[in-house]
């Protein structure tokens, strides 16, 4: 029987590409989403991947959502924490609500989802957790103290949980994308986006399927010796 995978924020952009890559790798995939019912229906109709609605920032909702997936598909072997939002603004204009919402979804969602699946992975002796960070969590970004803090926190979360899972066959890794041609990046003003692309050595935005291929590798049996690592796919924008 193939592996069972959950991808949060899985019906659009990078998440959609990850779902397709894992499906192509022979996994049975469930896509979580938070709000856009119309897009979720279209996603399921096009790809045959079931979509489940819950808010990853809600701890109890994650417990219930994962239980639904387990009832429908089976025990979860792979978790990709991809769900993320932006609420950009410089510190002088950023409200507490803007800060809290981004932290709760982007970072809190990783805890809530891992809490729901990690015990079962550990008990069964196999699991893959991949957390989607960001180049802006590594390098920082003007006007994104909330987003950069949450994504930076993901990298620390990954390293700590990897130590807990290693001897039980559960790997935990992060993938830090650069700027990818998704709806989120499309919302950036064109003059700002042009300046961003100018700082990318390969001279272009990345593609969602390039991120998805990296995730698929980390989730594969062949990725068993990789844990606590961050794979940076950013066109050379940030090297360290």
Backbone as a ProteinNet text record, in pm:
[ID]
protein_1_A
[PRIMARY]
XXXXXXXXXXXXXXXXXXXXXXXXXXXXXXXXXXXXXXXXXXXXXXXXXXXXXXXXXXXXXXXXXXXXXXXXXXXXXXXXXXXXXXXXXXXXXXXXXXXXXXXXXXXXXXXXXXXXXXXXXXXXXXXXXXXXXXXXXXXXXXXXXXXXXXXXXXXXXXXXXXXXXXXXXXXXXXXXXXXXXXXXXXXXXXXXXXXXXXXXXXXXXXXXXXXXXXXXXXXXXXXXXXXXXXXXXXXXXXXX
[TERTIARY]
84.4	0	87.5	48.3	128.7	120.8	211.8	213.8	96.2	51.7	-53.7	10.2	-22.2	39.4	-67.1	-38.1	-118	-30.6	-83.6	-15.9	-105.4	-60.6	-142.5	-126.8	-232.8	-230.9	-209.6	-275.9	-240.5	-316.2	-411	-494	-452	-347.4	-302.6	-150.3	-94.8	46	142.1	236.6	337.7	272.3	170.4	103.5	41.9	-21.6	-79.9	28	139.9	249.9	305.3	312.8	361.6	265.4	135.7	37.2	55.6	72.8	86.7	216.1	324.1	451.4	443.9	378.6	365.8	272.7	167.5	78.3	154.4	234.7	314.7	415.2	456	549	478.5	348.1	273.8	204	201	137	-11.5	-88.9	-226.6	-226.1	-274.4	-254.7	-388.3	-385.4	-496	-446.8	-523.3	-486	-570.9	-504.5	-574.8	-585.9	-695.3	-706.2	-783.2	-773.2	-831	-953.9	-972	-1079.9	-1150.4	-1079.7	-1137	-1204	-1334.3	-1406.9	-1413.4	-1433	-1443.8	-1314.4	-1202.4	-1073.4	-1049.5	-1089.7	-1069.9	-1150.8	-1275.2	-1357.1	-1295.2	-1247.9	-1185.6	-1058.6	-982.7	-860.1	-891.8	-990.9	-1026.7	-1080.7	-1162.6	-1218	-1108.6	-1008.9	-901.8	-802.9	-768.3	-657.8	-700.1	-827.1	-870.9	-811.7	-767	-709.3	-811.1	-850.9	-951.5	-897.3	-984.5	-947.1	-1026.4	-958.3	-1017.7	-998.5	-1106.5	-1100.9	-1086	-977.8	-964.6	-855.8	-859.8	-766.6	-647.1	-529.1	-412.2	-369.1	-417.8	-383.6	-469.3	-569.6	-660.7	-617.6	-566.6	-510.1	-612.8	-729.9	-831.8	-881.4	-890.3	-932.2	-832.9	-704.8	-602.7	-618.3	-646	-668.4	-787.2	-896	-1015.6	-992.2	-922.4	-897.1	-811.2	-705.1	-618.5	-696	-779.9	-860.3	-951.9	-1008.7	-1092	-1011.8	-891.1	-805.8	-771.6	-737.9	-704.1	-823.9	-942.5	-1062.6	-1087.1	-1062.1	-1090.7	-982	-856.4	-745.5	-650	-633.9	-539.5	-441	-354.1	-256.2	-165	-133.8	-56	93.7	159.2	302.8	385	325.3	398.5	316	382.5	319.9	406.3	344.3	412	340.1	407.6	352.6	381.9	288.1	306.5	219.4	111.4	16.7	87.6	60.4	124.1	49.5	59.4	-3.8	95.3	66.6	143.3	48.7	100	31.9	141.5	190.9	312	287.6	393.1	390.7	513.5	563.4	677.2	632	725.6	692.9	601	623.9	543.1	396.3	369.9	232.3	175.4	257.9	210.6	134	12.1	-68.4	-36.2	-77.5	-59.9	-135.3	-251.5	-330	-255.6	-189.2	-109.8	4.5	68.1	176.3	123.8	19.3	-30.4	-85.8	-157.5	-217.4	-110.8	-4.4	102.8	177.8	208.1	276.6	189.3	60.2	-29.2	-46.6	-57.8	-76	56.4	156.7	280.1	364.7	375	456.2	370	262.4	173.9	115.6	87	33.8	128.4	257.3	355.4	346.3	337.3	323.2	193	82.7	-47.5	-56.1	-4.5	-10.7	87.4	207.8	304.5	254.6	192.1	137.6	35.4	-38.5	-143.2	-90.2	25	72.7	199.3	279.5	409.8	400.6	308.9	304.2	281.2	192.4	166.9	286.6	355	475.4	580	600.5	699.1	662.8	536.4	491.7	511.2	485.8	498.4	641.3	729.4	870.2	905.1	819	848.6	766.3	830	757	843.8	777.8	845.1	765.6	832.6	774	862.8	803	875.7	802.9	874.9	820.1	869.2	777.4	815.5	850.2	979.2	1028.2	1031.1	1136.5	1146	1285	1327.8	1451.5	1443.4	1322.5	1308.1	1316	1298.5	1324.6	1472.7	1549.7	1694.7	1766	1719.1	1791.1	1719.6	1590.6	1512.2	1459.4	1358	1302.6	1233.2	1261.9	1200.4	1048	981.8	836.3	774.5	856.7	804.6	856.5	855.9	907.6	824.8	694.2	609.8	639.7	641.5	665.8	806.9	906.2	1044.8	1063.7	1000.5	1011.1	948.3	830	762.6	842.8	892.4	967.4	1102	1166.9	1290.4	1262.2	1150.8	1111.6	1091.4	1041.4	1022.6	1154.4	1261.3	1390.5	1439.7	1419.2	1455.8	1366.6	1237.4	1141.6	1184.2	1224	1265.6	1383.9	1485.8	1607.2	1578.5	1492.1	1461.4	1379.1	1273.7	1189.4	1264	1356.3	1436.7	1512.9	1561	1634.3	1543.1	1417.2	1322.8	1279.6	1276.1	1224.5	1328	1455.4	1557.9	1564.7	1568.8	1586.6	1460.1	1351	1226.1	1192	1286.4	1263.7	1182	1170.3	1094	1191.1	1197.9	1284.1	1203.7	1269.2	1205.2	1300.1	1258	1342	1261.7	1333.7	1270.7	1316.3	1233.7	1271.1	1242	1342.7	1330.7	1327	1207.5	1199.4	1242.7	1291.8	1307.5	1176.1	1183.7	1062	1012.8	890.2	832.4	712.4	686.6	579.9	441.5	400.5	270.5	181.3	55.8	-36.9	15.4	79.2	129.8	234.7	325.4	429.4	370.6	269.7	206.8	143.4	111.9	50.5	151.7	281.4	385.8	384.7	390.7	395	505.6	477.6	570.6	707.5	711.2	841	922.7	854.8	924	970.7	883.5	918.4	1037.8	1044.2	1157.5	1288.9	1286.4	1406.4	1445.3	1345.2	1372.6	1438.7	1381.4	1436.1	1578.2	1604.1	1738.5	1843.1	1799.8	1893.4	1909.6	1836.2	1844.9	1948	2057.6	2163.3	2117.6	2019.9	1976.8	1884.4	1841.9	1770.9	1623.6	1559.1	1415.3	1353.5	1219.8	1148.4	1158.1	1142.1	1136.4	998.4	987.3	859.4	816.4	685.6	634	678.4	687.8	726.8	873.1	954.5	1093	1098.3	1009.4	999.1	942.2	841	774.4	868.7	958.7	1053.1	1146.4	1185	1268.4	1194.5	1068	986.8	971.1	942.5	922.7	1047.5	1164.1	1287.5	1301.7	1274.6	1287	1186.4	1074	970.2	990.8	1085.1	1104.8	1181.1	1172.6	1252.3	1400.6	1441.6	1583.6	1631.9	1539.5	1578	1600.2	1614	1616.5	1735.4	1845.2	1965.1	1971.8	1866.2	1860.8	1758.1	1802.1	1707.9	1767.5	1682.1	1727.3	1791.2	1770.4	1835	1736	1790.5	1711.2	1765.2	1678.6	1713.2	1670.1	1766	1736.5	1725.7	1610	1588.1	1547.7	1648.8	1622.5	1696.6	1750.4	1818.4	1947.3	2000.7	2126.1	2106.4	1981.7	1955.3	2020.8	2023.2	2084.2	2166.2	2296.8	2388	2458.4	2460.6	2531.2	2567.2
-119.7	0	124.2	225.7	346.5	429.8	522.8	613.9	710.5	753	853	986.5	1092.3	1223.3	1330.7	1426.2	1548.5	1666.4	1752	1876.7	1991.5	2074.4	2188.4	2301.5	2379.6	2481.1	2416.3	2300.7	2215.3	2234.1	2327.2	2337.2	2446.8	2522.4	2631.5	2641.4	2702.8	2741.5	2628.3	2654.1	2554.4	2430.2	2448.1	2333.3	2241.3	2298.4	2217.3	2138.1	2202.5	2132.8	2020.3	2041.9	1937.5	1819.2	1847.5	1739.5	1653.1	1717	1643	1562.1	1619.8	1547.7	1424.6	1437.2	1322.1	1216.8	1261.2	1166	1090.8	1163.6	1099.9	1000.7	1023	932.2	810	799.2	681.9	695.8	816.2	836.6	870.1	839.4	884	1016.1	1121	1255.9	1317.7	1386.9	1470.6	1614.1	1703.9	1845.4	1920.3	1983.3	2072	2211.3	2281.7	2421.2	2495.4	2629.1	2708.2	2788.1	2826.5	2920.3	2915.1	2889	2905.1	2775.3	2763.3	2640.7	2616.3	2722.5	2707	2652.4	2706.9	2658.2	2514.6	2481.5	2345.1	2244.8	2280.1	2190.6	2170.9	2281.5	2271.9	2187.5	2202.5	2124.4	1974.6	1937.2	1795.4	1740.8	1819.2	1774	1753.6	1841.7	1832.6	1721.4	1704.8	1615	1486.5	1477.2	1357.1	1342.6	1453	1452.6	1515.7	1445.5	1502	1622.4	1719.8	1841	1848	1880.7	1886.3	2026.8	2084.7	2221.8	2228.2	2291.1	2330.9	2435.8	2508.6	2617.4	2562	2566.4	2507.3	2583.1	2705.7	2780.1	2738.2	2654.8	2605.7	2464.6	2452.2	2323.4	2211	2234.7	2130.7	2096.9	2197.8	2172.8	2081.1	2097.2	2009.5	1865.9	1849.8	1715.1	1648.9	1723.9	1668.4	1643.2	1737.1	1723.1	1602	1583.4	1467.1	1338.7	1338.2	1219.2	1184.3	1285.6	1261.3	1197	1249.4	1192.1	1047.2	1020.3	883.2	790.9	836.3	754.7	726	825.3	811	735.8	763.8	716	620.7	638.3	556.4	642.1	580	652.9	740.5	857.6	955.2	926.1	907.9	879.2	1003.3	1097.3	1214.5	1339.8	1438.8	1569	1677	1759.4	1876.9	2000.1	2074.4	2197.4	2313	2336.3	2438.5	2561.9	2549.8	2660.2	2785.3	2897.5	3021.8	3142.9	3252.7	3378.2	3491.4	3605.3	3727.4	3838	3920.2	4042.6	4147.9	4195.8	4276.4	4418.5	4475.5	4614.3	4641.9	4763.9	4798.3	4800.3	4792.7	4783	4895.4	5016.5	5129.9	5114.7	5037.6	5021.3	4881.6	4790.7	4654.4	4647.6	4595.6	4580.2	4446.7	4435.9	4308.3	4197	4227.7	4126.9	4076.4	4166.7	4125.6	4033.4	4067.6	3984.3	3846.4	3843.6	3719	3625.1	3679.6	3593.7	3519.1	3589	3524.9	3422.2	3456.3	3361	3238.3	3259.3	3147.4	3052.2	3106	3020.5	2958	3040.3	2992.5	2906.3	2946.6	2870.8	2783.1	2840.7	2761.1	2643.2	2661.7	2552.3	2433.8	2459.4	2349.6	2267.4	2335.9	2263.8	2185.1	2251.7	2186.4	2061.5	2068.8	1954.1	1843.9	1883	1782.8	1711.6	1786.5	1726.7	1619	1638.6	1544.4	1418.2	1425.2	1308.7	1244.8	1320.9	1270.5	1145.8	1139.3	1018.3	891.1	896.1	777.8	739.1	839.2	810.7	742.1	796.5	739.6	596	572.9	439.1	338	380.9	289.3	278	366.5	357.6	413	501.4	563.8	691	795.6	918.8	1021.7	1114.1	1225.6	1353.4	1452.1	1583.7	1684.2	1761.5	1867.2	1998.8	2094.7	2225.9	2328.4	2402.3	2499.9	2632.4	2665	2790.9	2896.6	2977	3082.7	3143.2	3191.7	3267.8	3389.5	3443.7	3560.2	3524.6	3397.3	3351.5	3332.6	3317.9	3302.8	3437	3524.9	3650.1	3773	3757.5	3874.5	3947.9	4032.6	4112	4234.5	4347.5	4474.2	4462.5	4504.3	4503.9	4368.7	4273.4	4139	4083.4	4162.1	4108.1	3989.3	3990	3877.7	3752.3	3768.2	3655.6	3599.8	3688.7	3643.4	3571.8	3622.7	3558.2	3419.9	3408.7	3279.6	3178.5	3221.1	3128.3	3092.7	3187.4	3155.9	3056	3075.4	2981.6	2841	2829.2	2697.6	2622.8	2695.1	2628.6	2575	2650.1	2600.9	2486.1	2497.1	2391	2261	2272.6	2155.7	2085.2	2160.6	2100.3	2031.7	2092.3	2033.8	1905.9	1911.2	1793	1679.5	1713.7	1610.4	1526.6	1588.9	1514.7	1418.3	1455.7	1367.6	1249.7	1269.5	1164.5	1070.3	1108.8	1037	887.8	850.8	708.9	626.2	694.6	624.5	618.2	655.9	649.9	765.1	872.3	988.9	1102.1	1142	1253.5	1382.2	1491.3	1623	1721.1	1776.1	1868.8	1992.3	2094.9	2216.9	2241.6	2311.9	2356.9	2506.4	2582.7	2728.4	2778	2805.8	2858.2	3004.6	3043.1	3184.6	3236.8	3334.7	3392.2	3305.5	3254.8	3159.8	3225.3	3188.1	3252.7	3201.2	3237	3199.3	3322.4	3301.2	3412.2	3509.2	3455.9	3540.7	3637.9	3588	3673.8	3766.4	3719.5	3803.2	3928.1	3921.6	4036.9	4146.5	4116	4215.1	4318.2	4447.4	4549.2	4521.9	4545.5	4507.9	4574.2	4700.5	4765.6	4702	4659.8	4591.6	4453.9	4382.8	4248.7	4252.4	4353.3	4365.6	4380.7	4455	4471.5	4340.7	4262.8	4133.3	4039.4	4031.3	3942.1	3983.3	4111.2	4160.7	4111.9	4074.1	4024.9	3873	3806.4	3660.3	3625.4	3560.1	3534.1	3461.3	3369.1	3299.6	3385.9	3501.2	3599.5	3574.3	3497.8	3471.7	3427.2	3423.6	3360.9	3209	3142.2	2996.8	2949.4	2819.2	2758	2662.7	2652.2	2570.3	2425.2	2373.4	2233	2210	2314.7	2300.6	2280.8	2346.9	2326.7	2188.8	2150.1	2022	1904.6	1912.2	1802.5	1787.6	1900	1893.3	1830.1	1866.2	1807.3	1657.6	1617.5	1475.7	1394.1	1449.2	1377.6	1360.7	1467.7	1460	1363.3	1340.9	1251.4	1106	1081	947.2	856.6	725.9	631.1	665.1	712.8	743.6	863.4	937.4	1051.9	1019.5	892.3	850.2	903.6	937.7	983.3	1135.8	1201	1347.7	1387.3	1451.5	1502	1623.3	1714.5	1838.4	1936.3	1915.7	1998.2	2096.6	2201.6	2295.2	2295.9	2259.7	2263.4	2398.3	2479.2	2611.1	2605	2645.4	2649.1	2791.9	2874	3018	3085.1	3007.4	3065.6	3137.2	3107.4	3170.7	3302.4	3338.2	3468	3481.1	3370.4	3373.6	3247.8	3263.1	3149.4	3158.4	3046.9	3046.6	2904.1
0	0	0	-77.1	-84.8	41.1	55.6	169.5	162.6	280.5	291.5	328.1	254.6	275.5	291.8	380.1	392.5	353.8	269	231.8	275	368	408.7	306.4	292	186.4	51.7	29.9	-82	-211.3	-215.4	-335.6	-432.2	-396.6	-482.8	-481.4	-584.1	-585.9	-557.8	-469.4	-435.1	-377.2	-294.3	-233.7	-336.8	-438.1	-545.6	-617.8	-647.4	-715.1	-629.4	-498.8	-407.7	-406.9	-399.3	-403.4	-527.7	-642.2	-767.7	-770.4	-717.6	-715.9	-625.9	-512.1	-421.2	-480.1	-545.9	-613.5	-722.1	-799.4	-904.6	-847.2	-721.1	-654.5	-595.7	-617.9	-574	-441.1	-384.9	-256.7	-274.1	-171.1	-162.7	-87.5	-150.5	-99.2	-56.7	56.6	101.8	105.6	44.7	43.5	144.7	239.4	332.3	270.3	302.1	262.4	368.9	366.2	472.6	438	308.2	283.4	149.6	41.6	-91.6	-137.2	-108	-141	-291.6	-367.8	-513.2	-572.8	-529.3	-578	-534.5	-413.1	-363.7	-445.6	-477.2	-559.9	-697.4	-757	-889.4	-883.8	-776.8	-757.4	-753.7	-673.9	-661.5	-793	-860.6	-988.6	-1092.6	-1091.9	-1192.2	-1162.8	-1035.2	-1000.9	-930.5	-887.9	-817.3	-678.4	-620.5	-485.9	-391.6	-285	-194.6	-118.3	-97.6	-24.5	105.8	213.1	346.2	402.1	452.1	499.9	651.1	695.9	835.3	847.4	957.5	985.4	1060.8	1000.8	1065.6	1190.6	1207.6	1329.3	1448.5	1424.7	1528.5	1568	1688.8	1732.3	1727	1780.6	1783.1	1643.3	1556.9	1419.1	1348	1376.8	1317.9	1365.9	1494.4	1547.2	1477.6	1463.4	1399.4	1250.8	1184.5	1041.7	1009.9	1086.2	1064	1091.5	1194.6	1224.7	1107.7	1040.6	923.3	811.1	788.1	683.2	716.3	840.4	881.3	860.7	897.1	877.8	730.3	646.4	502.8	426.9	460.7	378.2	449.5	580.6	656.2	732.5	813.1	893.9	808	860.1	784.1	797.7	683.4	679.6	648.4	575.8	525.5	555.5	609.8	632.8	569.7	487.7	433.2	486.1	572.1	629	534.6	445	342	363.4	440.8	456.3	509.3	445.9	489.6	437.1	510.7	471.4	489.8	430.2	453.9	499.2	587	630.3	645.2	532.6	531.9	581.8	636.2	681.4	765.7	757.5	842.8	988.7	1079.8	1221.7	1267.9	1218.2	1261.4	1223.7	1119.8	1073.5	1101.3	1147.3	1171.7	1302.6	1295.5	1415	1482.1	1605.8	1675.8	1604.5	1550.1	1479.6	1356.2	1283.8	1167.5	1209.8	1319.3	1373.4	1412.3	1494.6	1552.6	1447.1	1350.1	1248	1168.7	1130.9	1054.2	1138.5	1262.6	1350	1372.9	1398.3	1429.2	1311.5	1191.3	1074	1030.9	1008.6	946.4	1039.8	1164.6	1260.6	1349.3	1403.9	1487.9	1412.8	1284.4	1204.6	1197.2	1195.1	1192.7	1321.1	1434.3	1561.8	1564.9	1530.2	1540	1454.5	1333.2	1243.9	1285.3	1323.4	1368.2	1492.8	1582.5	1703.9	1671.6	1563.1	1525.6	1459.3	1392.3	1316.3	1371.9	1447	1490.1	1577.9	1675	1758.6	1678.1	1579	1497.4	1413	1356.6	1278.7	1365.3	1482.8	1575.7	1612.8	1640.3	1679.5	1567.1	1442.8	1328.7	1277.6	1321.7	1284.1	1148.2	1095.1	965.3	952.4	904.6	880.2	811.5	743.1	677.9	707.5	762.8	781.6	709.4	621.5	551.2	577.5	630.5	664	562.2	503.6	401.4	469	465.8	519.9	411.6	409.9	308.8	311.2	195.4	190.2	281.7	299.8	386.5	533.7	566.2	701.7	728.2	622.1	634.2	629.9	542.2	518.1	572.7	610.9	650.6	529.3	553	443.9	501.4	445.4	486.7	482	587.5	591.1	621.2	666.2	692.3	825.2	929.9	1055.9	1102.6	1076.8	1117.2	1035.1	904.1	813.9	831.4	837.5	854.1	987.3	1092.8	1223.6	1221.5	1159.9	1154.7	1073.2	958.3	873.5	935.4	1000.5	1072	1184.2	1253.2	1357.7	1305.1	1183	1122.1	1111.9	1078.9	1064.9	1198.9	1306.7	1439	1483.3	1458.3	1488.4	1420.6	1295.8	1217.3	1280.7	1317.4	1373.9	1507.8	1589	1719.6	1705.8	1622.3	1607.9	1538.1	1448.9	1382.1	1483.8	1588.9	1691.6	1767.1	1781.5	1851.2	1764.6	1634	1547.1	1490.3	1491.8	1416	1447.4	1573.6	1607.4	1587.7	1554.1	1528.3	1379.3	1294.5	1150.5	1095.6	1173	1129.2	1097.8	973.9	936.5	933	968.3	968.7	901.6	791.4	716.6	677.2	636.5	586.8	443.8	370.3	236.7	231.2	192.4	190.4	46.2	-5.7	-142.3	-148.3	-264.2	-293.7	-348.6	-436	-493.2	-609.3	-594	-687.6	-756.5	-881	-958.2	-918	-796.4	-742.5	-730.2	-688.2	-668.3	-563.1	-458.3	-351.3	-404	-486.9	-542.9	-649.3	-720.6	-823	-763.3	-633.5	-566.6	-533.9	-545.9	-519.5	-632.6	-602.1	-707.5	-808.8	-936	-1042.2	-1028.3	-984.4	-970.6	-859.6	-753.3	-642.9	-687.8	-760.5	-807.2	-901.9	-985.6	-1078.1	-1002.8	-893.8	-811.9	-744.8	-703.7	-641.9	-742	-861.5	-964.4	-1001.1	-998.3	-1030.9	-931.4	-810.8	-709.6	-712.3	-801.5	-811.7	-919.1	-884.2	-981.8	-1108.2	-1096.8	-1218.1	-1303.8	-1252.4	-1332.6	-1357	-1270.9	-1290.2	-1158.3	-1157.5	-1047.4	-1059.9	-947.9	-951.6	-990.7	-1017.4	-1053.4	-942.3	-922.3	-813.6	-825	-947.1	-960.6	-922.8	-926.3	-881.5	-729.1	-658.2	-514.2	-485.9	-561.4	-538.8	-556	-652.4	-673.1	-553.3	-493.8	-373.4	-257.9	-241	-134.8	-156.8	-279	-308.5	-273.7	-301.3	-267	-116.3	-40.6	104.1	164.7	95.5	145.9	103.7	17	-38.3	58.7	34.5	112.5	103	-14.6	-36.9	44.7	106.3	188.1	333.7	366.2	505.8	585.8	519.7	591.8	598.5	554.8	560.5	665.3	771.7	870.6	941.1	981	1044	947.7	817.9	715.7	653.4	595.5	517.2	374.9	281.3	139.2	83.9	39.5	-14.8	-165.9	-217.4	-362.5	-395.3	-425.6	-438.5	-553.2	-646.8	-762.2	-727.5	-608.6	-565.3	-494.8	-462.8	-401	-263.4	-189.5	-56	-39	-20.1	-6.4	128	198.4	325.8	364.1
[MASK]
++++++++++++++++++++++++++++++++++++++++++++++++++++++++++++++++++++++++++++++++++++++++++++++++++++++++++++++++++++++++++++++++++++++++++++++++++++++++++++++++++++++++++++++++++++++++++++++++++++++++++++++++++++++++++++++++++++++++++++++++

